[in-house]
Every structure is written in structure tokens, then in C-alpha cells.
Amino acid sequence: MSASTHWLATAAAQAVLERGGNAFDAATAGAFVLHVVEPHLNGPGGDMTGVFVTAAEPGTPVVLMGQGPAPAGATVEHYLAEGLELVPGSGALAAAVPAAVDAWLLLLRDHGTWELGDVLDFAIGYAREGHPLLGRVGTTIAAVAELFQAHWPTSAELWMPGGRIPAEGELVRNPAYARTLQRLADAGAAAGDSRAARIDAARREWREGFVAEALVASVQTPHRHSSGTDHRGVLALEDLSGFEAGYEAAATVEFRGHTIAKTGPWGQGPALLQTLAILDGFDDAYLDPSTELGAHTILEAQKLALADREAYYGDTDVPLDYLLSPEYCAERRALIGERASHDFRPGRVPGREPYLPPLRTEYTPPALAGEGSAALGVGEPTVAPSGETRGDTCHIDVVDRWGNMVSATPSGGWLQSSPAIPELGFCLGTRLQMTWLEPGTPSTLTPGKRPRTTLTPTLVLRDGEAVTALGSPGGDQQDQWQLPYLLRTIVGGYSPQQAIDAPTFHTTSMPGSFWPRTWEPGGAVVEDRLGDEVIAGLERRGHVVTSVAGWTLGRLSAVVRDPSTGVLQAAANPRGAQGYAAGR
């Protein structure tokens, strides 16, 4: 079974499975297709995280770590000297070391079975021969067209050929990216007698060869950032050659007879584990997302976990065992009352002082003072004319006949992140915007340290074996949209597709991970299908509710395996009419 946020990625992954490939071959093929067909949501210059199990060890979840660190030149002192108060949300100064491609090739080398050229063939074909443009890609290009034409001419040339925004459904091509992928495949094919050696040769070409050279050369030209000012990037060849993707043990929590597996607290994933640990002490009546009581309780638990995310999470020593302990979670649970909290309430960890971030409800960079700022919507894509983007990404899940299962969230390197690199056909990402320029925070910008990513795929195990892989795009909302799915399937008895289709919601009552790092105290965004009575009840309890169209929030996908029967299921999100699940 394969499920993803775009039908062509699902189709490519499923084609690999049909031809004898395993889940890791299939997920890698689908992921490279996502770079081509959802370029406004992810790109090869970005990052990814995954969590998987192998058929040989179905009870051992492993994190695929594809989050690159800050370059050596990305110091707080340099950014302050550039006149910045925040790491920008667009432009090369926001770029971490690109890690997505190396991570996918590592997974393919160690757990796949196919040759690299065969895996990349799907993406090369769509980039070279063309694919129908998503309407949302055109909408994104339109939002940043003025930026492209005035400041990023290479992006205008790539995404607005002839000065025109391609129409929805128009066949679009990216021959430069097709050549990039073909050169990687060719570099691998020419090297070594073993499959692993051939894939490693392609990885070296990415990190040290023509790709690295072009990436570093591209940042030397000053260009407009979301700050309204022009800057050079700081990425260097040593940053690229010195980084490799890797594997880590997953962080886990037990909930209602299930084990939920996430990344470590260098990502936001454990905030979902904290939320579940808080909710685990409530009766089932409090855990129904479709009721006023359930939605209120869930929103309040999320606020507490996300406050701890801000206070403690980062690529540092995080007291996660304490944050997930029954005693601590009981203390946090006791803070949930009948009324919605509008306060920022991180917990207290012995011997630690929680970081309290700037609690801004709005922000305009000094260079743009007096010009106002464009408001971003709550759905996807959320793109401002400056290239500022909050939380747009994509997702893919695959399970094969043997029981290999993977959930992965590729992101970053959006077409609106920074100027396109003509010879490569893509641009750098903006993940460093999730770091602070204030000293002493758990996620202060630090060379060699990973930014606290929002990418947060999920694996669910029962009785010692993986049963579900799921995830969603959505920045700060990724885990918030996955939580109702887990509650509805584990507690409520929903099928996977029913859980994805059901109305959802999220809180905005925490500082955002994306530039400009603002928050809305007590804020809650809900799909109107939740019902007038429930929404009115939330408002009576003090939630500042924004009601949006009924099929707006979340783009979940999931694959499911019953270990006792071997029966597989898959489900995809109808919102946006582009997610797709397939299998047999």
C-alpha cells in the first residue's frame, strides 16, 4: 500500500511495489517525484524526517534523520551584524545544510533493493517530459511573482517562462532538475562493483561534486530576504561535505495499548507524545474530537505540550524522560480546566529554567516598517509576497507485503524559499528560521546544530509490531492534525479513512516555528463541519475561534497493516483533491 499527498507520487511508489521493490525503494521513488510535482511544498534543497520498521525487526522503530544543521558561518553575531532581529523566512541566510537527498539515498542503500537509476527514473521522466501543474503551484507563483521579477530573476526564468504564470493543468517541465538527477544516477552507475558503493558515489557527487559547487556559488550573490533587505548566504563547501544523514532511535510513549514512535526532541514530534501522555489520564468521553468537551480538552493539552516544546526542545540536552513521565504529565493534566487558557504555560523541570520566547502577536521587520505585512491564511499554501511560507510540505507512507513500513515527511526547499539555481533546477531551503537569535535558548542559532524542525512523521505499534504509518504537512499543525486521527482510530474505533475525513482543528496559542514567530493567545482554528453547537461551546469556554471551510485543515495520509492477518489498508486526504492511496 502507498499513500501520499500527490497522486503521481503514490502511483510511482505503487509501481515500484508492483515490480517487486520493497517499501524503501517505493518511498524513495515517490519522494523524488514529490520534488517535481509539489515544488511549492518541498524540494531537493530541503530536508526530511522519517520513521520506519523493517520486516526483520517489526517492533523496532528507527528514525531516518534528514535534517541538516546550521552552516559554520551561520552565527548569531553575523546575523545581528546584518541588521536582523530574526532569521529570515526566505532567502539563503535561512538555509540549513540540505539533507533530504542524502537521507533518501542512505535509506535506499541500507534497506532498499533497487538500483538508484531505476528509482530516480520516475522523477526524471516527469521533470524531463512534463507533468500537469497543480493549481496551488500557480497560486504560489502568483503570490511571489513580483519578488521573482524584481529580485530573483533565476526563479522567474524557471517558474514563469516567458513572464507568464503557467495555468492549472498545463504541462510543465524542469529539464535542469532532470539533468541533475541523471548526473547523480550516472555518477553512481560508473562507480564500484556493489550496489552500496554505487549509491554512495551518488551521495558523494551531491555533497562534494557538481551539486555542492553550484549550491555554494549561488549564495554568493546578495538577494532579497523576507526581512526586506539583501544579503549573501553563508553555506560553504565544507558544510556540505561534512554532513551525512543518519539513523536514530525513536522517542516513544504508550497510549491505550499502542506505542507511538516519533523523532527526538530536535524536532517537534515528542510534543505529540506529551499531549497523548497528558490525555491518557482522562476518560474516553474527554477524547472525542467531535464533541465540545473533547475538542476543548485536546486543545488545552496541546497548548501545554507546545509550551514545553518552546521552553525545552532543540538540538541540545532535552529532559524528555521527565517531560514524558507520569508524574509530570499528571501535573500538566491538572492545569486543564473548564475555560480556555490564554497564557503561555511551560512546565517546570528540576534544575532547568524554561525558555520564554518573545510573545509577539504581530511583527514587522525594521526595513519594512510602515509598509504593513501580508496576512497568511490557515490552509496551504500559506505564502506571502516576500516568499515567507508557514508550514507547507508533503508526506508519503508505504507498507509492503513483507511488513516493511515507512512514514516520511519531506519538506523545505520550496520554490519560494530562495533564488533558483539555474543549473540544478531547484533552490535552498529555509529551516534555520526555526532558530532564535537570542542567546541561551534551547534552539539558538548555532553552527553545526540542527534547527528544531516541524517535520514529524508517526509510526504506531501494537503488541510489538508496527501497525500504522501516518503523517501530514502543516508546519506547527502537523502533530495537531495527526492527534485526532490517533484518538479516533485508537479510542473511537474509526477506520483510517473515516478518521482522515472527519473534521479537525488546531491551536494557534503558541509562538509559531516559522518567521515571524508570532502567536494568537487562546486561538483555535476549526473546520466548520465540526458543527455550530460545538463551535459555539468552544467560544463560550473562551477559545478565540476562527472557523474555516469544512475541508481545509490537514492533508493526512496513512497505511495500516494487521500483523495477525497480513491485511493492508491505506487512506488519503480528500482536502485539495490531490492526495491518493493505492494498493492491492
Solvent accessible surface area in square Angstrom, and as a share of the most:
residue,aa,sasa,rsa
1,M,35,0.16
2,S,0,0.00
3,A,0,0.00
4,S,1,0.01
5,T,2,0.01
6,H,1,0.00
7,W,85,0.30
8,L,23,0.12
9,A,0,0.00
10,T,0,0.00
11,A,52,0.40
12,A,4,0.03
13,A,0,0.00
14,Q,22,0.10
15,A,32,0.25
16,V,0,0.00
17,L,13,0.06
18,E,78,0.35
19,R,154,0.56
20,G,42,0.40
21,G,1,0.01
22,N,13,0.06
23,A,0,0.00
24,F,2,0.01
25,D,0,0.00
26,A,0,0.00
27,A,0,0.00
28,T,0,0.00
29,A,0,0.00
30,G,0,0.00
31,A,0,0.00
32,F,2,0.01
33,V,0,0.00
34,L,0,0.00
35,H,7,0.03
36,V,9,0.05
37,V,1,0.00
38,E,0,0.00
39,P,9,0.06
40,H,0,0.00
41,L,3,0.02
42,N,0,0.00
43,G,3,0.03
44,P,4,0.02
45,G,1,0.01
46,G,2,0.02
47,D,6,0.03
48,M,0,0.00
49,T,0,0.00
50,G,0,0.00
51,V,0,0.00
52,F,2,0.01
53,V,0,0.00
54,T,24,0.14
55,A,40,0.31
56,A,93,0.72
57,E,103,0.46
58,P,40,0.25
59,G,36,0.34
60,T,66,0.38
61,P,20,0.13
62,V,37,0.21
63,V,0,0.00
64,L,1,0.00
65,M,18,0.08
66,G,0,0.00
67,Q,0,0.00
68,G,0,0.00
69,P,20,0.13
70,A,3,0.03
71,P,1,0.01
72,A,72,0.56
73,G,32,0.31
74,A,0,0.00
75,T,41,0.24
76,V,22,0.13
77,E,125,0.56
78,H,65,0.29
79,Y,0,0.00
80,L,94,0.47
81,A,87,0.68
82,E,62,0.28
83,G,56,0.53
84,L,11,0.05
85,E,84,0.38
86,L,6,0.03
87,V,3,0.02
88,P,0,0.00
89,G,1,0.01
90,S,0,0.00
91,G,0,0.00
92,A,6,0.04
93,L,0,0.00
94,A,0,0.00
95,A,2,0.02
96,A,7,0.05
97,V,4,0.02
98,P,4,0.03
99,A,0,0.00
100,A,1,0.01
101,V,1,0.00
102,D,1,0.01
103,A,0,0.00
104,W,0,0.00
105,L,1,0.01
106,L,9,0.05
107,L,0,0.00
108,L,0,0.00
109,R,64,0.24
110,D,57,0.29
111,H,56,0.25
112,G,11,0.11
113,T,82,0.48
114,W,34,0.12
115,E,63,0.28
116,L,7,0.04
117,G,33,0.31
118,D,70,0.36
119,V,0,0.00
120,L,1,0.01
121,D,89,0.46
122,F,40,0.17
123,A,0,0.00
124,I,7,0.04
125,G,27,0.26
126,Y,58,0.22
127,A,0,0.00
128,R,109,0.40
129,E,109,0.49
130,G,10,0.09
131,H,10,0.05
132,P,53,0.33
133,L,6,0.03
134,L,16,0.08
135,G,24,0.23
136,R,75,0.27
137,V,0,0.00
138,G,10,0.10
139,T,82,0.47
140,T,1,0.00
141,I,1,0.00
142,A,53,0.41
143,A,35,0.27
144,V,0,0.00
145,A,15,0.11
146,E,138,0.62
147,L,13,0.06
148,F,0,0.00
149,Q,108,0.48
150,A,67,0.52
151,H,66,0.29
152,W,1,0.00
153,P,93,0.58
154,T,43,0.25
155,S,0,0.00
156,A,17,0.13
157,E,130,0.58
158,L,42,0.21
159,W,34,0.12
160,M,7,0.03
161,P,72,0.46
162,G,90,0.87
163,G,52,0.50
164,R,125,0.45
165,I,55,0.28
166,P,11,0.07
167,A,57,0.44
168,E,135,0.61
169,G,47,0.45
170,E,53,0.24
171,L,93,0.46
172,V,24,0.14
173,R,131,0.48
174,N,16,0.08
175,P,67,0.42
176,A,8,0.06
177,Y,4,0.01
178,A,1,0.01
179,R,138,0.50
180,T,1,0.01
181,L,1,0.01
182,Q,62,0.28
183,R,128,0.47
184,L,1,0.01
185,A,8,0.06
186,D,74,0.38
187,A,27,0.21
188,G,2,0.02
189,A,78,0.60
190,A,95,0.74
191,A,26,0.20
192,G,50,0.48
193,D,147,0.76
194,S,57,0.37
195,R,48,0.18
196,A,44,0.34
197,A,37,0.28
198,R,50,0.18
199,I,0,0.00
200,D,33,0.17
201,A,10,0.08
202,A,0,0.00
203,R,8,0.03
204,R,114,0.42
205,E,47,0.21
206,W,3,0.01
207,R,23,0.08
208,E,91,0.41
209,G,16,0.16
210,F,28,0.12
211,V,0,0.00
212,A,0,0.00
213,E,102,0.46
214,A,10,0.08
215,L,0,0.00
216,V,23,0.13
217,A,63,0.48
218,S,38,0.25
219,V,2,0.01
220,Q,91,0.40
221,T,89,0.52
222,P,62,0.39
223,H,13,0.06
224,R,65,0.24
225,H,3,0.01
226,S,0,0.00
227,S,7,0.05
228,G,17,0.17
229,T,48,0.28
230,D,71,0.37
231,H,9,0.04
232,R,137,0.50
233,G,10,0.09
234,V,30,0.17
235,L,5,0.02
236,A,36,0.28
237,L,79,0.39
238,E,130,0.58
239,D,18,0.09
240,L,3,0.01
241,S,50,0.32
242,G,68,0.65
243,F,19,0.08
244,E,99,0.44
245,A,8,0.06
246,G,21,0.20
247,Y,79,0.30
248,E,57,0.26
249,A,90,0.70
250,A,21,0.16
251,A,14,0.11
252,T,56,0.33
253,V,20,0.11
254,E,111,0.50
255,F,1,0.00
256,R,79,0.29
257,G,63,0.60
258,H,27,0.12
259,T,30,0.17
260,I,0,0.00
261,A,0,0.00
262,K,0,0.00
263,T,0,0.00
264,G,9,0.09
265,P,24,0.15
266,W,12,0.04
267,G,0,0.00
268,Q,1,0.01
269,G,0,0.00
270,P,0,0.00
271,A,3,0.02
272,L,4,0.02
273,L,0,0.00
274,Q,1,0.00
275,T,4,0.03
276,L,0,0.00
277,A,12,0.10
278,I,0,0.00
279,L,0,0.00
280,D,55,0.28
281,G,47,0.46
282,F,34,0.14
283,D,104,0.54
284,D,79,0.41
285,A,70,0.54
286,Y,77,0.29
287,L,2,0.01
288,D,53,0.28
289,P,3,0.02
290,S,40,0.26
291,T,52,0.30
292,E,46,0.21
293,L,56,0.28
294,G,0,0.00
295,A,0,0.00
296,H,3,0.01
297,T,2,0.01
298,I,0,0.00
299,L,0,0.00
300,E,1,0.01
301,A,0,0.00
302,Q,5,0.02
303,K,12,0.05
304,L,1,0.01
305,A,0,0.00
306,L,9,0.04
307,A,3,0.02
308,D,0,0.00
309,R,0,0.00
310,E,3,0.01
311,A,3,0.03
312,Y,11,0.04
313,Y,0,0.00
314,G,1,0.01
315,D,27,0.14
316,T,70,0.41
317,D,103,0.53
318,V,19,0.11
319,P,20,0.12
320,L,23,0.11
321,D,128,0.66
322,Y,75,0.29
323,L,0,0.00
324,L,30,0.15
325,S,23,0.15
326,P,104,0.65
327,E,124,0.55
328,Y,2,0.01
329,C,1,0.01
330,A,44,0.34
331,E,102,0.46
332,R,7,0.03
333,R,53,0.19
334,A,85,0.66
335,L,79,0.39
336,I,26,0.13
337,G,41,0.39
338,E,123,0.55
339,R,151,0.55
340,A,12,0.09
341,S,17,0.11
342,H,79,0.35
343,D,95,0.49
344,F,30,0.13
345,R,60,0.22
346,P,24,0.15
347,G,6,0.06
348,R,153,0.56
349,V,9,0.05
350,P,96,0.61
351,G,87,0.84
352,R,85,0.31
353,E,132,0.59
354,P,12,0.07
355,Y,33,0.12
356,L,114,0.57
357,P,6,0.04
358,P,37,0.23
359,L,81,0.40
360,R,57,0.21
361,T,89,0.52
362,E,146,0.65
363,Y,32,0.12
364,T,53,0.31
365,P,6,0.04
366,P,82,0.51
367,A,51,0.40
368,L,41,0.20
369,A,72,0.56
370,G,87,0.84
371,E,127,0.57
372,G,48,0.46
373,S,86,0.56
374,A,50,0.39
375,A,101,0.79
376,L,34,0.17
377,G,54,0.52
378,V,58,0.33
379,G,19,0.19
380,E,25,0.11
381,P,29,0.18
382,T,10,0.06
383,V,20,0.11
384,A,4,0.03
385,P,75,0.47
386,S,31,0.20
387,G,1,0.01
388,E,10,0.05
389,T,0,0.00
390,R,92,0.34
391,G,2,0.02
392,D,0,0.00
393,T,1,0.01
394,C,0,0.00
395,H,0,0.00
396,I,1,0.00
397,D,0,0.00
398,V,0,0.00
399,V,0,0.00
400,D,3,0.01
401,R,147,0.54
402,W,122,0.43
403,G,6,0.06
404,N,14,0.07
405,M,1,0.00
406,V,1,0.01
407,S,0,0.00
408,A,0,0.00
409,T,0,0.00
410,P,1,0.00
411,S,2,0.02
412,G,2,0.02
413,G,3,0.03
414,W,4,0.01
415,L,5,0.02
416,Q,0,0.00
417,S,0,0.00
418,S,3,0.02
419,P,29,0.18
420,A,5,0.04
421,I,3,0.02
422,P,76,0.48
423,E,101,0.45
424,L,0,0.00
425,G,3,0.02
426,F,10,0.04
427,C,2,0.01
428,L,4,0.02
429,G,4,0.04
430,T,2,0.01
431,R,7,0.02
432,L,0,0.00
433,Q,3,0.01
434,M,1,0.00
435,T,6,0.03
436,W,1,0.01
437,L,6,0.03
438,E,52,0.23
439,P,117,0.74
440,G,77,0.74
441,T,14,0.08
442,P,26,0.16
443,S,10,0.06
444,T,24,0.14
445,L,4,0.02
446,T,53,0.31
447,P,53,0.33
448,G,54,0.52
449,K,88,0.37
450,R,43,0.16
451,P,0,0.00
452,R,1,0.00
453,T,0,0.00
454,T,1,0.00
455,L,1,0.01
456,T,1,0.00
457,P,0,0.00
458,T,0,0.00
459,L,0,0.00
460,V,4,0.02
461,L,7,0.04
462,R,89,0.33
463,D,134,0.69
464,G,51,0.49
465,E,57,0.25
466,A,5,0.04
467,V,5,0.03
468,T,14,0.08
469,A,0,0.00
470,L,0,0.00
471,G,0,0.00
472,S,0,0.00
473,P,0,0.00
474,G,3,0.03
475,G,1,0.01
476,D,11,0.06
477,Q,33,0.15
478,Q,1,0.00
479,D,9,0.04
480,Q,5,0.02
481,W,9,0.03
482,Q,0,0.00
483,L,1,0.01
484,P,2,0.01
485,Y,5,0.02
486,L,1,0.01
487,L,1,0.01
488,R,3,0.01
489,T,35,0.20
490,I,35,0.18
491,V,38,0.22
492,G,47,0.45
493,G,65,0.62
494,Y,72,0.27
495,S,44,0.28
496,P,16,0.10
497,Q,69,0.31
498,Q,107,0.48
499,A,5,0.04
500,I,7,0.03
501,D,44,0.23
502,A,12,0.10
503,P,23,0.14
504,T,8,0.05
505,F,0,0.00
506,H,4,0.02
507,T,0,0.00
508,T,31,0.18
509,S,5,0.03
510,M,7,0.03
511,P,1,0.00
512,G,14,0.13
513,S,0,0.00
514,F,10,0.04
515,W,16,0.06
516,P,8,0.05
517,R,2,0.01
518,T,25,0.15
519,W,26,0.09
520,E,64,0.29
521,P,40,0.25
522,G,0,0.00
523,G,0,0.00
524,A,1,0.01
525,V,3,0.02
526,V,0,0.00
527,E,0,0.00
528,D,67,0.35
529,R,77,0.28
530,L,11,0.05
531,G,27,0.26
532,D,123,0.64
533,E,142,0.64
534,V,21,0.12
535,I,18,0.09
536,A,37,0.29
537,G,0,0.00
538,L,0,0.00
539,E,92,0.41
540,R,158,0.58
541,R,37,0.13
542,G,15,0.14
543,H,7,0.03
544,V,65,0.37
545,V,28,0.16
546,T,55,0.32
547,S,61,0.39
548,V,20,0.12
549,A,67,0.52
550,G,9,0.09
551,W,123,0.43
552,T,41,0.24
553,L,0,0.00
554,G,2,0.02
555,R,13,0.05
556,L,12,0.06
557,S,1,0.00
558,A,0,0.00
559,V,0,0.00
560,V,22,0.13
561,R,42,0.15
562,D,47,0.25
563,P,39,0.25
564,S,99,0.64
565,T,92,0.53
566,G,36,0.35
567,V,90,0.52
568,L,33,0.16
569,Q,81,0.36
570,A,28,0.21
571,A,1,0.01
572,A,11,0.08
573,N,6,0.03
574,P,59,0.37
575,R,10,0.04
576,G,33,0.32
577,A,92,0.71
578,Q,7,0.03
579,G,19,0.18
580,Y,120,0.46
581,A,32,0.25
582,A,30,0.23
583,G,34,0.33
584,R,212,0.77
